[in-house]
Amino acid sequence: MQYLMSVFGPAEMSEFGTYPDQETMVKAMADTGAFNERLQAEGHFVYANGLASATTATVVDGRNDPPIFTDGPYLESKEYIGGFWIIEAGDLDQALTLAAEGSKACQGKVEVRPFQ
Amino acid sequence: MPGQGRGPTVPVTQVEEAITQAHHEQWARVVATLTRRFGDLDIAEEAAAEAFATAVQRWPADGLPPNPGGWLTTTANRKAIDRLRRENKRDDKHKEARVVYDDGAPEPVDAIDDDRLRLVFTCAHPALAMQTRVALTLRMVGGLTVPEIARAFLVQDSAIGQRITRAKAKIRAARIPYRVPSAADLPARVSGVLAVLFLVFNEGYLATGPDSDPVRHELTAEAIRLTRLIRALLPQDGEVAGLLALMLLTEARRTARVSASGELVTLHEQDRGAWDAPLIAEGHRLVRERLAAAAAGVAPGRYQILAAISAVHTFSRDGRDTDWSQVTALYDQLVRLDPSPIIALNRAIAVAELDGPAVALAAVDRLDDALAGYHAYHATRADLLRRLGRSQQSRAAYDKAIELAGNTAETAYLTRRRDQLR
């Protein structure tokens, strides 16, 4: 069973990304790296990556010709997805346990959502 | 009536009683057994409901089966298989997902108990919203119908129906497991289950809403019944025993708590002869059991301490003989475990009896930031100010408490106390 684990962070990014200072950023990246290695070693890892700032997004509506392009993210929000994991887990309890560890490592709130 | 004229005819009341009893004793068992067998709460719930409906139709004419639980499980099992066959014809995809059913051989009793426990933990899963856990537990474990749950919480049937439907869909789609949590997770998960039951009990005990009865016995009774079930399934758990004791000692005072005119009667003024003596005795027995465990070094949790406080309150024949130093000591213990302002408020009420209203008022006033929107905070202040002879301030506090109180009996009591001020 696969789950999407999305990490949410503030819309505004500083030079330290979504983190308040360099020290926090370095630690979060190191912890997240270690968490990813564990996911891989234990067979939970499917994919993970970070996203560029939400202001770099473009919304495309191609339902009619010609397609319409709109600058910015689909929904206006104070917080956006900053990155995500796709994991393999036996059930929601296991996914939630992993999400709690991931959340602690990257220091952000994580939304867990099952794939169909 | 189907089957009329054959088989023994059973008096209607006897059948009704048997069905009610079977519903209380067997509903959770049937749902739990079928959920494991078919891996789907929705199928289990529907098949259980159909089996009970069939019993209502058939038992009056056919006579009571020798083993009602077995009859209901077998019937529900057959209903579930019928449904799956219908769906399989319609949709071959379901066939792959749900081919696990067997022919319904009887389960050993231990396995059934395990299933009920699994059901309880699934319904009170932390990934579900609290209100959803409450509704789902009452439906799946308690066997209440959607309209019964809606009535209990004074909301529309459709709101509860939707909550339960969405919860079942989430359990299936997100794969919320059907199992007893691991030993490491168990204490936290049990405390989640107890929180659900305590919420059901409290809503029954201090019902909110301007048109609602001040005490709704069907909710307190259901909460006690389900807590007894958890107690039977987890007899070693101290907090389960503590919560059951707390509920019993509270329920025992239920009839004495609201006057004939519908007004709240405080613990001090209650007719202690009207308390339910067997419930008090059972509650005290449980508290003694936990005190023995505490003496042996097992640290009590919050429900056990609350039960102990309730035991002190119900111990003396006369309210004036209450051992307030013991109550205060227990609250001190509770504050260390749970430093919430509501616990601090209740502690202050005990302090008023021990050290006088002035000391208590100073403690209560420190809680203003946290509790300014809570009616009991203002009611407590009003009472302390009244005892200190500060009538004008007391009146203002009563006004605020009346404005915030949601329980009809409480509003009546507070209004009378305010109007008695000189």
Interface residues (C-beta under 8 A of the other chain):
Chain A: M1 Y3 G90 D91 L92 D93 A95 L96 V112 R113 P114 Q116
Chain B: H125 P126 A127 A173 A174 R175 I176 P177 P181 D185
